[in-house]
Amino acid sequence: MPNYHYASTRKGNRKFWTRQVQAYHLSGLSQKEFCQKNGLIYTSFGYWKRRLERSAKAEGIEFVEIDVAAVAENSAAITLSV
């Protein structure tokens, strides 16, 4: 069942989708699997993912993939700054 608890404002919507895209990048799931698991509409997720990534790239911000399994093996700590 889709998650229709999107924010009613544009600013709130952007925050909601930013959190969803960040969670997707950390999940290790395909977009389709992530949307099904979290009750999101696949096409809406794809639209916001592209929009946010384009915006981030224009601002010089880039999403990077982190191999969580490798980090767990080495027991290293990671600090992320946003």
N, C-alpha and C positions, 0 to 999 in steps of 0.2 A: 504494500500500500504506500503511495507517495507521501512524502513529508510536506504538508502544506503549511508548516509553521514558519514561513518566510516572513521577514520583517515587512512592515507596511510602508517604510520610507526607503528612498533610494540609498541613503547612507547606511541604514540598517541592513538593507539587502546586500550591499557590498561587503559589509562585515560578515554577514552570515556566509556568503559564498566564499569569501577569503578563508574563513575557518574550514569550510568543506574542502576546498582545494588543497589546503595545507594538510588536512587529515588524509586526503587521498594520496598525496605524495608520500606520506609516512606509512600508509597501509600495506603497500606491496601488492594491492589488488589491481585488476584491470578496471577501467572506468565503469564498465557495465556491472561488474561484481560489486564495486564500491557503491554505486547508485542503488542496486538491489538491496544490499545489506543495510543501507542507511535511509531507504525510502525516498530517494531523490529521483526526480524526472531526468532521465538520461540526457535528453536534448538540452534541457535547461542547464544541467551541470556542464555539458560540453561548451555551451555558449559562454557561461561565466568563466570557465577555466581558460578558454582562449582570450577572453576580454581581459582578465586579470593578468595573465602571463604577458600579453602584449603591453599592457600598462606598466607592469614591473620592468620589462625589458627596456621600455622607453625611459624609465627612471634610473636605469643602470642596475636594477635588482634582478637577480636570477635565482630560480629554484634549482637546487642541486640535489641529486640523489645520494643518499647515505646508505651504505651497506651495513645494516643493523647487525647482521649475523657476525660480520668481521669485527665489529666493535665489541660485541658480547664476548667473542673468543679472546680478545686481547684485554678485556676488562678495562678499557680506556674510558675516560670521561670525555663527554662532548659538551661544549658550551655554545649555545646558539644565541646570537644577538640579532634582534629585529629592529 
